[in-house]
Structure formats: C-alpha cells, structure tokens
C-alpha cells in the first residue's frame, strides 16, 4: 500500500524537546448561579515553547499536509528546529526528522542511524 509514513524525532530528541514539568494552576470556577469556587490543581505543561515553522505535504495527495515541522525554544535559551533528515521510500516516503541547533547545524544525538532507518 502506498502511504506517507512519519517516524518523527528519535527518542533522544523527543525527550529533549517534548519534556514536561508539573506546575500548579490556581484559579476560580464561576457557575451559572454566580457561585465561585476556588481551585488548585497540578498539570503537566511543556518545558519548551513550540512554534510551527513548516509543513510536510503528502507525496500522494497534492496540498494535503501530513505533519508540521516545529521550532522548540527551551527555557535556557537554546533553540532547535525540526527538519527532514531522510525520506527513504518503502511503499511511500518514510520521514525521519532530526534537529538543527540555533545556528542551523544538525544536532548529532538527534540523527537517526542508517540501521534505524533500514
């Protein structure tokens, strides 16, 4: 079957840019009868600020977007951009994504090996 396949980022890259932290949210709920109830809850939120910087279009359906490419801005100031490292064909393109640093250099730990892409 012909299809686009997104493998995305490798495990190392995902753990870097998709890390989360637990924060406390403090607020109030206002009900229709004007009753107000305060609350405190813990939620997981991404550590990085994520911005869409591009798209991957389907090889089979013109104009159909199958994935977004993102920029990740970490709290320490580092910036990483996703890019297509390779797209070997196996019944359709298999998109392997990696990261470039803020200077446009590929991040070695984020690269898929030939064995992983086989």
N, CA, C and O atoms as CSV, one atom per row, in Angstrom:
chain,resi,resn,atom,element,x,y,z
A,1,UNK,N,N,0.837,-1.176,0.000
A,1,UNK,CA,C,0.000,0.000,0.000
A,1,UNK,C,C,0.888,1.248,0.000
A,1,UNK,O,O,1.883,1.309,0.721
A,2,UNK,N,N,0.530,2.212,-0.790
A,2,UNK,CA,C,1.278,3.467,-0.865
A,2,UNK,C,C,0.767,4.422,0.197
A,2,UNK,O,O,-0.425,4.723,0.261
A,3,UNK,N,N,1.689,4.896,1.034
A,3,UNK,CA,C,1.289,5.810,2.098
A,3,UNK,C,C,2.488,6.612,2.589
A,3,UNK,O,O,3.633,6.173,2.477
A,4,UNK,N,N,2.215,7.775,3.127
A,4,UNK,CA,C,3.241,8.582,3.788
A,4,UNK,C,C,3.414,8.029,5.202
A,4,UNK,O,O,2.434,7.713,5.876
A,5,UNK,N,N,4.661,7.915,5.645
A,5,UNK,CA,C,4.930,7.403,6.988
A,5,UNK,C,C,5.804,8.399,7.745
A,5,UNK,O,O,6.894,8.747,7.290
A,6,UNK,N,N,5.328,8.852,8.890
A,6,UNK,CA,C,6.077,9.806,9.708
A,6,UNK,C,C,6.700,9.062,10.883
A,6,UNK,O,O,5.991,8.536,11.741
A,7,UNK,N,N,8.027,9.020,10.918
A,7,UNK,CA,C,8.722,8.431,12.060
A,7,UNK,C,C,9.086,9.503,13.071
A,7,UNK,O,O,9.307,9.196,14.243
A,8,UNK,N,N,9.150,10.735,12.647
A,8,UNK,CA,C,9.380,11.845,13.560
A,8,UNK,C,C,10.788,11.868,14.123
A,8,UNK,O,O,11.741,11.415,13.490
A,9,UNK,N,N,10.894,12.407,15.328
A,9,UNK,CA,C,12.181,12.537,16.005
A,9,UNK,C,C,12.560,11.239,16.695
A,9,UNK,O,O,11.692,10.451,17.068
A,10,UNK,N,N,13.869,11.015,16.866
A,10,UNK,CA,C,14.301,9.832,17.602
A,10,UNK,C,C,14.035,10.037,19.102
A,10,UNK,O,O,13.638,11.121,19.529
A,11,UNK,N,N,14.258,8.992,19.880
A,11,UNK,CA,C,13.940,9.018,21.310
A,11,UNK,C,C,14.694,10.120,22.040
A,11,UNK,O,O,14.119,10.816,22.876
A,12,UNK,N,N,15.969,10.283,21.731
A,12,UNK,CA,C,16.775,11.304,22.406
A,12,UNK,C,C,16.194,12.694,22.153
A,12,UNK,O,O,16.020,13.481,23.083
A,13,UNK,N,N,15.898,12.985,20.899
A,13,UNK,CA,C,15.381,14.312,20.530
A,13,UNK,C,C,14.019,14.569,21.150
A,13,UNK,O,O,13.761,15.664,21.650
A,14,UNK,N,N,13.137,13.559,21.123
A,14,UNK,CA,C,11.809,13.723,21.740
A,14,UNK,C,C,11.928,14.038,23.223
A,14,UNK,O,O,11.220,14.904,23.736
A,15,UNK,N,N,12.834,13.327,23.923
A,15,UNK,CA,C,12.956,13.564,25.363
A,15,UNK,C,C,13.492,14.962,25.654
A,15,UNK,O,O,13.179,15.541,26.694
A,16,UNK,N,N,14.296,15.507,24.746
A,16,UNK,CA,C,14.824,16.865,24.929
A,16,UNK,C,C,13.749,17.925,24.710
A,16,UNK,O,O,13.521,18.771,25.575
A,17,UNK,N,N,13.094,17.879,23.564
A,17,UNK,CA,C,12.215,18.994,23.184
A,17,UNK,C,C,10.766,18.819,23.642
A,17,UNK,O,O,10.006,19.787,23.658
A,18,UNK,N,N,10.378,17.607,24.011
A,18,UNK,CA,C,8.995,17.383,24.458
A,18,UNK,C,C,8.903,17.130,25.955
A,18,UNK,O,O,7.888,16.633,26.443
A,19,UNK,N,N,9.968,17.473,26.689
A,19,UNK,CA,C,9.957,17.323,28.143
A,19,UNK,C,C,8.828,18.159,28.739
A,19,UNK,O,O,8.463,19.204,28.200
A,20,UNK,N,N,8.288,17.688,29.847
A,20,UNK,CA,C,7.216,18.416,30.532
A,20,UNK,C,C,7.640,18.705,31.966
A,20,UNK,O,O,8.592,18.119,32.481
A,21,UNK,N,N,6.921,19.609,32.589
A,21,UNK,CA,C,7.109,19.896,34.005
A,21,UNK,C,C,5.741,19.999,34.656
A,21,UNK,O,O,4.752,20.336,34.004
A,22,UNK,N,N,5.695,19.708,35.935
A,22,UNK,CA,C,4.442,19.808,36.672
A,22,UNK,C,C,4.371,21.192,37.298
A,22,UNK,O,O,5.302,21.630,37.973
A,23,UNK,N,N,3.261,21.870,37.065
A,23,UNK,CA,C,3.037,23.203,37.641
A,23,UNK,C,C,1.698,23.216,38.355
A,23,UNK,O,O,0.839,22.369,38.112
A,24,UNK,N,N,1.536,24.185,39.238
A,24,UNK,CA,C,0.259,24.359,39.927
A,24,UNK,C,C,-0.530,25.458,39.246
A,24,UNK,O,O,-0.012,26.543,38.981
A,25,UNK,N,N,-1.787,25.164,38.967
A,25,UNK,CA,C,-2.704,26.171,38.450
A,25,UNK,C,C,-3.624,26.573,39.598
A,25,UNK,O,O,-4.170,25.728,40.308
A,26,UNK,N,N,-3.779,27.870,39.758
A,26,UNK,CA,C,-4.642,28.401,40.810
A,26,UNK,C,C,-5.673,29.291,40.141
A,26,UNK,O,O,-5.327,30.181,39.364
A,27,UNK,N,N,-6.925,29.054,40.441
A,27,UNK,CA,C,-7.965,29.851,39.803
A,27,UNK,C,C,-9.299,29.705,40.500
A,27,UNK,O,O,-9.389,29.198,41.619
A,28,UNK,N,N,-10.332,30.161,39.814
A,28,UNK,CA,C,-11.697,30.048,40.328
A,28,UNK,C,C,-12.605,29.560,39.210
A,28,UNK,O,O,-12.373,29.823,38.030
A,29,UNK,N,N,-13.641,28.846,39.615
A,29,UNK,CA,C,-14.709,28.446,38.700
A,29,UNK,C,C,-15.920,29.300,39.033
A,29,UNK,O,O,-16.285,29.455,40.199
A,30,UNK,N,N,-16.532,29.847,38.009
A,30,UNK,CA,C,-17.742,30.623,38.206
A,30,UNK,C,C,-18.887,29.869,37.548
A,30,UNK,O,O,-18.878,29.646,36.338
A,31,UNK,N,N,-19.859,29.482,38.338
A,31,UNK,CA,C,-21.002,28.712,37.856
A,31,UNK,C,C,-22.117,29.644,37.386
A,31,UNK,O,O,-22.079,30.847,37.643
A,32,UNK,N,N,-23.103,29.082,36.702
A,32,UNK,CA,C,-24.200,29.875,36.138
A,32,UNK,C,C,-25.012,30.600,37.211
A,32,UNK,O,O,-25.649,31.612,36.920
A,33,UNK,N,N,-24.999,30.096,38.450
A,33,UNK,CA,C,-25.735,30.779,39.532
A,33,UNK,C,C,-24.854,31.796,40.263
A,33,UNK,O,O,-25.194,32.247,41.357
A,34,UNK,N,N,-23.715,32.156,39.648
A,34,UNK,CA,C,-22.736,33.112,40.171
A,34,UNK,C,C,-21.968,32.615,41.390
A,34,UNK,O,O,-21.260,33.394,42.029
A,35,UNK,N,N,-22.093,31.344,41.720
A,35,UNK,CA,C,-21.286,30.763,42.779
A,35,UNK,C,C,-19.846,30.672,42.286
A,35,UNK,O,O,-19.604,30.294,41.139
A,36,UNK,N,N,-18.898,31.014,43.140
A,36,UNK,CA,C,-17.486,30.962,42.788
A,36,UNK,C,C,-16.808,29.932,43.682
A,36,UNK,O,O,-16.986,29.925,44.900
A,37,UNK,N,N,-16.022,29.059,43.043
A,37,UNK,CA,C,-15.319,28.002,43.757
A,37,UNK,C,C,-13.835,28.077,43.396
A,37,UNK,O,O,-13.473,27.895,42.234
A,38,UNK,N,N,-12.970,28.345,44.387
A,38,UNK,CA,C,-11.532,28.368,44.086
A,38,UNK,C,C,-10.991,26.946,43.871
A,38,UNK,O,O,-11.548,25.975,44.384
A,39,UNK,N,N,-9.911,26.845,43.115
A,39,UNK,CA,C,-9.272,25.539,42.928
A,39,UNK,C,C,-7.766,25.700,42.780
A,39,UNK,O,O,-7.262,26.750,42.382
A,40,UNK,N,N,-7.074,24.632,43.113
A,40,UNK,CA,C,-5.640,24.483,42.870
A,40,UNK,C,C,-5.472,23.085,42.291
A,40,UNK,O,O,-5.969,22.109,42.853
A,41,UNK,N,N,-4.772,22.991,41.167
A,41,UNK,CA,C,-4.537,21.677,40.580
A,41,UNK,C,C,-3.139,21.643,39.970
A,41,UNK,O,O,-2.582,22.671,39.584
A,42,UNK,N,N,-2.598,20.450,39.898
A,42,UNK,CA,C,-1.307,20.263,39.259
A,42,UNK,C,C,-1.522,19.710,37.857
A,42,UNK,O,O,-2.309,18.786,37.655
A,43,UNK,N,N,-0.809,20.289,36.888
A,43,UNK,CA,C,-0.909,19.844,35.499
A,43,UNK,C,C,0.492,19.770,34.898
A,43,UNK,O,O,1.412,20.452,35.349
A,44,UNK,N,N,0.638,18.925,33.868
A,44,UNK,CA,C,1.888,18.854,33.121
A,44,UNK,C,C,1.815,19.828,31.963
A,44,UNK,O,O,0.821,19.874,31.239
A,45,UNK,N,N,2.868,20.604,31.793
A,45,UNK,CA,C,2.958,21.531,30.669
A,45,UNK,C,C,4.315,21.346,29.985
A,45,UNK,O,O,5.280,20.936,30.630
A,46,UNK,N,N,4.397,21.641,28.700
A,46,UNK,CA,C,5.679,21.519,28.005
A,46,UNK,C,C,6.703,22.499,28.573
A,46,UNK,O,O,6.358,23.610,28.976
A,47,UNK,N,N,7.952,22.077,28.598
A,47,UNK,CA,C,9.038,22.953,29.021
A,47,UNK,C,C,9.359,23.934,27.895
A,47,UNK,O,O,9.600,25.114,28.148
A,48,UNK,N,N,9.362,23.450,26.663
A,48,UNK,CA,C,9.728,24.276,25.507
A,48,UNK,C,C,8.521,25.034,24.971
A,48,UNK,O,O,7.387,24.559,25.032
A,49,UNK,N,N,8.791,26.216,24.450
A,49,UNK,CA,C,7.783,26.940,23.665
A,49,UNK,C,C,7.876,26.372,22.257
A,49,UNK,O,O,8.963,26.306,21.683
A,50,UNK,N,N,6.745,25.963,21.701
A,50,UNK,CA,C,6.731,25.287,20.406
A,50,UNK,C,C,6.027,26.159,19.372
A,50,UNK,O,O,4.910,26.627,19.590
A,51,UNK,N,N,6.709,26.369,18.232
A,51,UNK,CA,C,6.183,27.190,17.150
A,51,UNK,C,C,6.252,26.393,15.847
A,51,UNK,O,O,7.251,25.728,15.572
A,52,UNK,N,N,5.204,26.464,15.063
A,52,UNK,CA,C,5.198,25.813,13.742
A,52,UNK,C,C,6.083,26.616,12.797
A,52,UNK,O,O,5.942,27.833,12.681
A,53,UNK,N,N,7.013,25.908,12.109
A,53,UNK,CA,C,7.905,26.591,11.165
A,53,UNK,C,C,7.784,26.046,9.744
A,53,UNK,O,O,8.383,26.591,8.817
A,54,UNK,N,N,7.020,24.984,9.574
A,54,UNK,CA,C,6.878,24.410,8.249
A,54,UNK,C,C,5.913,23.247,8.246
A,54,UNK,O,O,5.317,22.910,9.269
A,55,UNK,N,N,5.766,22.637,7.080
A,55,UNK,CA,C,4.834,21.524,6.919
A,55,UNK,C,C,5.461,20.467,6.019
A,55,UNK,O,O,6.336,20.757,5.203
A,56,UNK,N,N,4.994,19.245,6.188
A,56,UNK,CA,C,5.341,18.164,5.272
A,56,UNK,C,C,4.068,17.822,4.523
A,56,UNK,O,O,3.044,17.500,5.125
A,57,UNK,N,N,4.143,17.896,3.209
A,57,UNK,CA,C,2.972,17.580,2.388
A,57,UNK,C,C,3.032,16.137,1.925
A,57,UNK,O,O,4.110,15.577,1.728
A,58,UNK,N,N,1.871,15.547,1.755
A,58,UNK,CA,C,1.748,14.173,1.283
A,58,UNK,C,C,2.363,14.027,-0.108
A,58,UNK,O,O,2.252,14.917,-0.951
A,59,UNK,N,N,3.004,12.900,-0.323
A,59,UNK,CA,C,3.539,12.600,-1.647
A,59,UNK,C,C,2.437,12.135,-2.588
A,59,UNK,O,O,2.652,12.035,-3.796
A,60,UNK,N,N,1.260,11.850,-2.045
A,60,UNK,CA,C,0.193,11.257,-2.836
A,60,UNK,C,C,-1.036,12.153,-3.003
A,60,UNK,O,O,-1.764,12.011,-3.985
A,61,UNK,N,N,-1.277,13.052,-2.086
A,61,UNK,CA,C,-2.452,13.928,-2.161
A,61,UNK,C,C,-1.956,15.375,-2.190
A,61,UNK,O,O,-1.562,15.926,-1.163
A,62,UNK,N,N,-1.980,15.965,-3.345
A,62,UNK,CA,C,-1.468,17.315,-3.527
A,62,UNK,C,C,-2.113,18.297,-2.560
A,62,UNK,O,O,-3.337,18.364,-2.445
A,63,UNK,N,N,-1.267,19.059,-1.866
A,63,UNK,CA,C,-1.750,20.079,-0.941
A,63,UNK,C,C,-2.163,19.554,0.421
A,63,UNK,O,O,-2.514,20.348,1.293
A,64,UNK,N,N,-2.133,18.245,0.636
A,64,UNK,CA,C,-2.531,17.676,1.930
A,64,UNK,C,C,-1.329,17.662,2.880
A,64,UNK,O,O,-0.311,17.031,2.598
A,65,UNK,N,N,-1.460,18.359,3.999
A,65,UNK,CA,C,-0.394,18.419,4.996
A,65,UNK,C,C,-0.514,17.191,5.895
A,65,UNK,O,O,-1.583,16.905,6.433
A,66,UNK,N,N,0.602,16.467,6.052
A,66,UNK,CA,C,0.569,15.262,6.886
A,66,UNK,C,C,1.284,15.452,8.215
A,66,UNK,O,O,1.102,14.653,9.134
A,67,UNK,N,N,2.100,16.509,8.330
A,67,UNK,CA,C,2.783,16.787,9.597
A,67,UNK,C,C,3.315,18.213,9.582
A,67,UNK,O,O,3.568,18.789,8.524
A,68,UNK,N,N,3.477,18.762,10.760
A,68,UNK,CA,C,4.089,20.079,10.909
A,68,UNK,C,C,5.551,19.916,11.312
A,68,UNK,O,O,5.920,18.924,11.942
A,69,UNK,N,N,6.367,20.876,10.953
A,69,UNK,CA,C,7.733,20.981,11.450
A,69,UNK,C,C,7.733,22.079,12.499
A,69,UNK,O,O,7.091,23.114,12.314
A,70,UNK,N,N,8.441,21.868,13.591
A,70,UNK,CA,C,8.368,22.783,14.724
A,70,UNK,C,C,9.719,23.352,15.123
A,70,UNK,O,O,10.768,22.761,14.865
A,71,UNK,N,N,9.666,24.516,15.759
A,71,UNK,CA,C,10.809,25.126,16.449
A,71,UNK,C,C,10.532,24.984,17.940
A,71,UNK,O,O,9.415,25.213,18.404
A,72,UNK,N,N,11.566,24.604,18.679
A,72,UNK,CA,C,11.459,24.429,20.121
A,72,UNK,C,C,12.405,25.409,20.792
A,72,UNK,O,O,13.610,25.386,20.537
A,73,UNK,N,N,11.869,26.271,21.648
A,73,UNK,CA,C,12.685,27.222,22.400
A,73,UNK,C,C,12.673,26.791,23.854
A,73,UNK,O,O,11.637,26.829,24.519
A,74,UNK,N,N,13.846,26.376,24.345
A,74,UNK,CA,C,13.963,25.894,25.718
A,74,UNK,C,C,14.176,27.058,26.676
A,74,UNK,O,O,14.647,28.119,26.266
A,75,UNK,N,N,13.835,26.870,27.948
A,75,UNK,CA,C,13.966,27.961,28.922
A,75,UNK,C,C,15.398,28.489,29.062
A,75,UNK,O,O,15.594,29.645,29.439
A,76,UNK,N,N,16.404,27.650,28.760
A,76,UNK,CA,C,17.794,28.101,28.886
A,76,UNK,C,C,18.264,28.890,27.661
A,76,UNK,O,O,19.431,29.274,27.581
A,77,UNK,N,N,17.354,29.134,26.701
A,77,UNK,CA,C,17.685,29.943,25.528
A,77,UNK,C,C,18.049,29.148,24.286
A,77,UNK,O,O,18.142,29.714,23.196
A,78,UNK,N,N,18.255,27.849,24.432
A,78,UNK,CA,C,18.588,27.054,23.252
A,78,UNK,C,C,17.370,26.932,22.343
A,78,UNK,O,O,16.233,26.844,22.807
A,79,UNK,N,N,17.635,26.930,21.037
A,79,UNK,CA,C,16.588,26.804,20.023
A,79,UNK,C,C,16.928,25.621,19.126
A,79,UNK,O,O,18.072,25.447,18.706
A,80,UNK,N,N,15.907,24.807,18.839
A,80,UNK,CA,C,16.071,23.654,17.959
A,80,UNK,C,C,14.953,23.666,16.923
A,80,UNK,O,O,13.790,23.894,17.255
A,81,UNK,N,N,15.312,23.422,15.677
A,81,UNK,CA,C,14.347,23.340,14.584
A,81,UNK,C,C,14.318,21.918,14.034
A,81,UNK,O,O,15.363,21.298,13.836
A,82,UNK,N,N,13.108,21.406,13.788
A,82,UNK,CA,C,12.965,20.115,13.134
A,82,UNK,C,C,13.232,20.272,11.642
A,82,UNK,O,O,12.927,21.299,11.037
A,83,UNK,N,N,13.812,19.218,11.070
A,83,UNK,CA,C,13.978,19.166,9.618
A,83,UNK,C,C,13.902,17.701,9.197
A,83,UNK,O,O,14.031,16.797,10.023
A,84,UNK,N,N,13.693,17.482,7.908
A,84,UNK,CA,C,13.644,16.122,7.385
A,84,UNK,C,C,15.082,15.658,7.166
A,84,UNK,O,O,15.771,16.143,6.269
A,85,UNK,N,N,15.527,14.707,8.002
A,85,UNK,CA,C,16.872,14.150,7.855
A,85,UNK,C,C,16.936,13.239,6.638
A,85,UNK,O,O,17.889,13.282,5.860
A,86,UNK,N,N,15.911,12.419,6.489
A,86,UNK,CA,C,15.872,11.474,5.365
A,86,UNK,C,C,14.424,11.092,5.101
A,86,UNK,O,O,13.571,11.171,5.984
A,87,UNK,N,N,14.165,10.676,3.858
A,87,UNK,CA,C,12.825,10.217,3.483
A,87,UNK,C,C,12.952,9.044,2.520
A,87,UNK,O,O,12.558,9.142,1.358
A,88,UNK,N,N,13.514,7.917,3.015
A,88,UNK,CA,C,13.616,6.756,2.136
A,88,UNK,C,C,12.232,6.248,1.751
A,88,UNK,O,O,11.252,6.484,2.458
A,89,UNK,N,N,12.168,5.563,0.644
A,89,UNK,CA,C,10.893,5.111,0.089
A,89,UNK,C,C,10.657,3.649,0.455
A,89,UNK,O,O,11.523,2.801,0.241
A,90,UNK,N,N,9.485,3.361,1.005
A,90,UNK,CA,C,9.069,1.984,1.289
A,90,UNK,C,C,7.552,1.956,1.170
A,90,UNK,O,O,6.846,2.011,2.177
A,91,UNK,N,N,7.053,1.872,-0.050
A,91,UNK,CA,C,5.618,1.978,-0.279
A,91,UNK,C,C,5.146,3.414,-0.154
A,91,UNK,O,O,3.946,3.691,-0.157
A,92,UNK,N,N,6.090,4.308,-0.047
A,92,UNK,CA,C,5.846,5.725,0.139
A,92,UNK,C,C,6.980,6.287,0.967
A,92,UNK,O,O,7.786,5.521,1.495
A,93,UNK,N,N,7.070,7.588,1.096
A,93,UNK,CA,C,8.172,8.174,1.852
A,93,UNK,C,C,8.038,7.902,3.348
A,93,UNK,O,O,6.947,7.964,3.914
A,94,UNK,N,N,9.170,7.601,3.968
A,94,UNK,CA,C,9.258,7.411,5.428
A,94,UNK,C,C,10.048,8.600,5.961
A,94,UNK,O,O,11.265,8.663,5.786
A,95,UNK,N,N,9.373,9.535,6.604
A,95,UNK,CA,C,10.001,10.782,7.031
A,95,UNK,C,C,10.642,10.622,8.403
A,95,UNK,O,O,9.962,10.383,9.401
A,96,UNK,N,N,11.966,10.758,8.432
A,96,UNK,CA,C,12.733,10.729,9.667
A,96,UNK,C,C,13.161,12.166,9.958
A,96,UNK,O,O,13.865,12.784,9.159
A,97,UNK,N,N,12.739,12.686,11.090
A,97,UNK,CA,C,13.052,14.063,11.450
A,97,UNK,C,C,14.220,14.106,12.422
A,97,UNK,O,O,14.423,13.182,13.210
A,98,UNK,N,N,14.979,15.179,12.356
A,98,UNK,CA,C,16.076,15.425,13.277
A,98,UNK,C,C,16.033,16.902,13.662
A,98,UNK,O,O,15.154,17.644,13.222
A,99,UNK,N,N,16.985,17.316,14.481
A,99,UNK,CA,C,17.023,18.696,14.969
A,99,UNK,C,C,18.267,19.418,14.476
A,99,UNK,O,O,19.347,18.838,14.355
A,100,UNK,N,N,18.079,20.708,14.196
A,100,UNK,CA,C,19.200,21.614,13.954
A,100,UNK,C,C,19.228,22.588,15.120
A,100,UNK,O,O,18.183,22.957,15.655
A,101,UNK,N,N,20.432,23.005,15.515
A,101,UNK,CA,C,20.549,23.965,16.599
A,101,UNK,C,C,20.246,25.375,16.090
A,101,UNK,O,O,19.919,25.558,14.917
A,102,UNK,N,N,20.355,26.352,16.959
A,102,UNK,CA,C,20.046,27.737,16.606
A,102,UNK,C,C,20.940,28.327,15.534
A,102,UNK,O,O,20.642,29.392,14.993
A,103,UNK,N,N,22.052,27.636,15.217
A,103,UNK,CA,C,22.965,28.101,14.182
A,103,UNK,C,C,22.762,27.345,12.866
A,103,UNK,O,O,23.478,27.580,11.893
A,104,UNK,N,N,21.775,26.432,12.845
A,104,UNK,CA,C,21.490,25.672,11.636
A,104,UNK,C,C,22.307,24.405,11.481
A,104,UNK,O,O,22.293,23.783,10.419
A,105,UNK,N,N,23.029,24.011,12.543
A,105,UNK,CA,C,23.845,22.799,12.496
A,105,UNK,C,C,23.051,21.595,12.978
A,105,UNK,O,O,22.365,21.692,13.995
A,106,UNK,N,N,23.120,20.461,12.284
A,106,UNK,CA,C,22.449,19.257,12.771
A,106,UNK,C,C,22.971,18.869,14.157
A,106,UNK,O,O,24.171,18.950,14.420
A,107,UNK,N,N,22.072,18.455,15.029
A,107,UNK,CA,C,22.437,18.005,16.367
A,107,UNK,C,C,22.721,16.498,16.269
A,107,UNK,O,O,21.800,15.720,16.022
A,108,UNK,N,N,23.972,16.077,16.457
A,108,UNK,CA,C,24.343,14.679,16.220
A,108,UNK,C,C,23.482,13.657,16.971
A,108,UNK,O,O,23.126,12.625,16.403
A,109,UNK,N,N,23.146,13.924,18.225
A,109,UNK,CA,C,22.358,12.968,19.010
A,109,UNK,C,C,20.947,12.786,18.459
A,109,UNK,O,O,20.294,11.782,18.742
A,110,UNK,N,N,20.480,13.744,17.680
A,110,UNK,CA,C,19.112,13.678,17.151
A,110,UNK,C,C,19.030,12.924,15.827
A,110,UNK,O,O,17.935,12.671,15.324
A,111,UNK,N,N,20.175,12.567,15.262
A,111,UNK,CA,C,20.195,11.915,13.954
A,111,UNK,C,C,19.847,10.436,14.065
A,111,UNK,O,O,20.291,9.738,14.976
A,112,UNK,N,N,19.047,9.985,13.120
A,112,UNK,CA,C,18.731,8.563,13.006
A,112,UNK,C,C,19.939,7.877,12.352
A,112,UNK,O,O,20.578,8.450,11.469
A,113,UNK,N,N,20.247,6.648,12.791
A,113,UNK,CA,C,21.326,5.896,12.155
A,113,UNK,C,C,20.768,5.180,10.918
A,113,UNK,O,O,19.557,5.013,10.776
A,114,UNK,N,N,21.661,4.769,10.042
A,114,UNK,CA,C,21.239,4.014,8.857
A,114,UNK,C,C,20.538,2.730,9.267
A,114,UNK,O,O,19.566,2.320,8.632
A,115,UNK,N,N,21.022,2.099,10.318
A,115,UNK,CA,C,20.405,0.857,10.806
A,115,UNK,C,C,18.967,1.119,11.279
A,115,UNK,O,O,18.067,0.330,10.995
A,116,UNK,N,N,18.756,2.225,11.997
A,116,UNK,CA,C,17.409,2.554,12.477
A,116,UNK,C,C,16.459,2.848,11.315
A,116,UNK,O,O,15.259,2.592,11.411
A,117,UNK,N,N,16.990,3.377,10.234
A,117,UNK,CA,C,16.145,3.716,9.088
A,117,UNK,C,C,15.982,2.572,8.103
A,117,UNK,O,O,15.253,2.702,7.120
A,118,UNK,N,N,16.654,1.447,8.354
A,118,UNK,CA,C,16.580,0.303,7.427
A,118,UNK,C,C,15.277,-0.444,7.556
A,118,UNK,O,O,15.057,-1.428,6.850
